[in-house]
């Protein structure tokens, strides 16, 4: 089972490698980086919003603290020390809140600066990755086109391989048909097969053609011998022999009639 699992994983990995397009992988990675950059920017915006909210609260507390201070002064001028003391007590409580909010404001401001710097660095990395991605995609596309052209010229691509097999099958089929046609012609000529069209020669005609062809060969051979011998008499003898053979063949072809 372990071996089968390993074999299955190897087959699946090979299939994935064949189906994987590096350009699609690069585009997907770039999209993920853009999503991450967008999240960082949203984080910076959220921190900035919180910082701004604290600033508004600080302004309100400072305004209330200033108002209490004026009220305490006015009460003291009117001889109401008790009211002045109460106003100052409330102002002290507000000052404590202001101090706490200022501490939070400084913390948020520091976080905002860090996130802003991180967003800038991430933006630079995304821009660099985009440039590199486009370069790799262009190089890959050019290499792929060059490979396909080379495969087309060499005939090792799958498409050209199929064309080559089709051509080979057509040539084999043509050779087979030519061989079959030649065999049929030989069988018809020898009389082994009947010609339904009636164009094939019978045995007697074939034998006469063979004798005639043989005579022509013999005559040509004797003529060549006579030419080599250089004698004109030999040539006349050959021509006479040819005439005798023709007359003999004519006598053989002339039908004989029985006397009544």
Buried (B, 14 or more C-beta within 10 A) or exposed (E): EEEEEEEEEEEEEEEEEEEEEEBEEBEEEBEEBBEEBEEBBEBBEBBBEBBEEBBEBBEEBBEBBEBBBEBBEEBBEEEBEEBBEBBBEBBEEBBEBBEEBBEBBEBBBEBBEEBBEBBEEBBEEBEEBBEEBEEEBEEBEEEEEEEEEEBEEEEEBEEBEEEEEEEEEEEEEEEEEEEEEEEEEEEBEEEEBEEEEEEBBEEEEBEBEEEEEEBEEBBEEBBEEBEEEEEEEBBEEBBEEBEEEEEEBEEEEEEEEEEE
